[in-house]
Amino acid sequence: MSVAAALTLLAAGAAQTLPLQSVCVTGTGMAGPAADLLRRRLLERGATESGCAARISFRAGHLSREGFRIDRQTATVTISAASRRGFVYGAGWLLRHSDDLTLSLDGPVSEKPQQSVRGTQIGYRFKNNSYDAWTPAMLRRRIEDFALWGANRIQIISPRSDDAPTSPLMPVPPEQAAREMAQATHELGLDVAVFYPLLGDYDGGAADEAEARNLDAFLKTLPALNALYFPGGDPGHTRPERLFPLVERLSRTLRARFPVAEVLLSTQGFDAKDLEAFHAALARRPAWLTAIFVGPQTRESAATHLRRLAGRLPVELYPDTAHVMQAQFPIPDWHPAFALTQGREPVNPRPSAQAAIFAHISPGTRGAISYSEGINDDWNVHQWLAMGWDARADIARDYANFYMGDPAFAAIPAMLEADWQGSPAANSGIDRTLDAIDAIHPAPWADWHIDLYRYRAVYDALIRERLTRARANQAEALYTLRQTPAIGAEPAVAAARFAYARPDSARSADLHQRLTVLADRLRRNAGMQLSLDRGASDWRRGANFDRALIDLNDRVAVERDMGAALALPAEAERIAALSALGDRWGMADFALYDDLGDPAGEPHLVRGPGYPADPQLWRTAIDGVAEHRLDEGWRMAELSYAEALFEQPLTLHYEGLEKHRSYRLRYSWAGEDYSLPLTLSANGTPLPAPAARTSNPQRVELAIPQPLTAGGMLDLVWSRPPGMGGSGRGRQIAEVWLIPEPTTSKAIP
């Protein structure tokens, strides 16, 4: 290559980047909010307005309402749009594609979104893990961030919801927060939406009129409203025959103040009968109804809604991005040590899973409003906004540019997602992720976002360290108990206690100290409530710091049972009890054992298709954990369970059974404290198992009729009554032993 050609290439390369250290931003009229927002964000990053080596101007253009175009002539960038929101989207593109204060721009950019609804929910309420501690200025900035990421609708939870009226952390009353969020949303040209649960017992008369007065009192405080969302349930319990007349009445109240506002309904919480009644009411084509939204606790898929509606109404999604278990999109095969400690609302970036969910449920819908409970799901919320604009976008790069100022962060979300695959004790990737996030150098202007992911990486590393030690201690203790016939009861118990007494490592203490510092910083800078002492409403609402040091083995339960064994009157009895205590799996009986809920310990569980074909896991067995702790005397195998949703049965499949041998079944019926009636069948034949659980956990034992296993195969199937509503959950089994009965040699051919 000639020198001249090389210089030409260098010049071309230089022309593709534009330094923004000295910049002037101009825009008036409907471009004013976007110009002001972009100017403030560039100044935050360290730009100055002196010298103006680069100029960014906004001008009206003949584009679609949400489209924008960006052109460059040497040091001048022009953003064209036809609406306030269009200008904001152009400003957001520039910020997301700038590496700190350097803009890469290869040529003209012209974009418009793929989906017509792109938004998220903000709940200023006690249950929220963050937002109830935010000031109006913080909430305004949050809405600006979402707008810069392409949001066109912000959904505010009504101050009257399934929650305490106020939170002790709230800097302003919830009515004021709702009004100021609506104002900030409206000023950016976005749609203001409200999620309005119907919590009363409605009678078609006075109760309906009282709700209309409540709604009107709230509406008159808002500067604008474009859409009102009424969930059928979750929360609420209004059946379709009362729901439709009630919402028709409320729609008149709404449109008296906001004549063109949309009205949306969901089928959340309905059982099969009420779902049919809902569709029958839709078939009458109510003129006041605009669209249907599909979210958690909905027993019918978005695709089925679309098919049954046949184009009569649009369908919108309400995806749960906040939760990872007992949720709309549970993590498949999640290890119980994570579930027990980090809970259902942890810091949970899931880039691969969210892409699979979006690809599976979004076709045919008009878009989505993500259901969020604070900042723990910050990545997922942004990913849904980005996918609604363009599913092919480089979301990780944009997020790193926008919030961190270090492109190396782009690898972190996928690494964190992979860290939740398999046992943490066996996943060395957890330590590599912590090293990688420690190597991130956020820009001086970066805010609390980096601490969010540091917290998760440190937490994962702490659980890996503690679980490794806890498992080793337990393995030694149980091995010692199995040696009781050789060494005696008292020595075996003493040795088991010694094994359990070994403390956590020094590294665990160091990691926990780091976690404490990060939890305090996140509380101070982002209002995040990671413990009850830091303002959380409940550990299930993101307060997982409180569980970082809980027991991760069966020490308390084994100590209790060792004490009971030592109290037996005869040494032979003590030896037998302690030996059995060391053999949880039934090895001495040649049992086929499943520790349901532990992905590595359930070989006979029929799992189903899983991701990506079944992201809601409606046809896939789910691993879960109950709302208890090991230091309460539970065992990990009792706390963790497998379940299946709605009409999908929970099935265990066995092959290679001895055809002439009888088998005995034992199982632990355990899980959450509520219990649904279950029936049990073996190869299609009902078994005389109890239909109701009388304790938690409950041990059930019964004989399998020998003819049922004579073919060498066995399917055990737990079913619940069909057609039930709610979450579809409750079919939960924790442990299963299939035990061969003793037989004489004459019985074996």
Secondary structure, 3 states (H helix, E strand, C coil): CCHHHHHHHHHHHHHHEEECCEEEEECCHHHHHHHHHHHHHHHHCCCECCCCCEEEEEEECCCCCCCEEEEEECCEEEEEECCHHHHHHHHHHHHHCEECCEEECCCCEEECCCCCEEEEEECCCCCCCCHHHCCHHHHHHHHHHHHHCCCCEEEEECCCCCCCCCCCCCCCCHHHHHHHHHHHHHHCCCEEEEECCCCCCCCCCHHHHHHHHHHHHHHCCCCCCCEEEECCCCCCCCCHHHHHHHHHHHHHHHHHHCCCCEEEEECCCCCHHHHHHHHHHHHCCCCCCCEEEECCCCCCCHHHHHHHHCCCCCEEECCECCCCCCCCCCCCCCCHHHHHHHCCCCCCCCHHHHHHHHHHHCCCCCEEEEECCCCCCHHHHHHHHHHHHCCCCCHHHHHHHHHHCCHHHHHHHHHHHHCCCCCHHHCCHHHHHHHHHHCCCCCCCCCCHHHHHHHHHHHHHHHHHHHHHHHHHHHHHHHHHHCHHHHCHHHHHHHHHHHHCCCCCHHHHHHHHHHHHHHHHHHHHHCCCCCHHHCCCCHHHCCHHHHCCCCCCCHHHHHHHHHHHHCCCCHHHHHHHHHHHCCCCCHHHCCEEEECCCCCCCCCECCCCCCCCCCCCCCCCEEEECCCCHHHCCCHHHHEEEECCCCCCEEEEECCCCCCCCEEEEEEECCCCCCCCCEEEECCEECCCCCCCCCCCEEEEEEECHHHHCCCCEEEEEECCCCCCCCCCCCEECEEEEEECCCCHHHCC
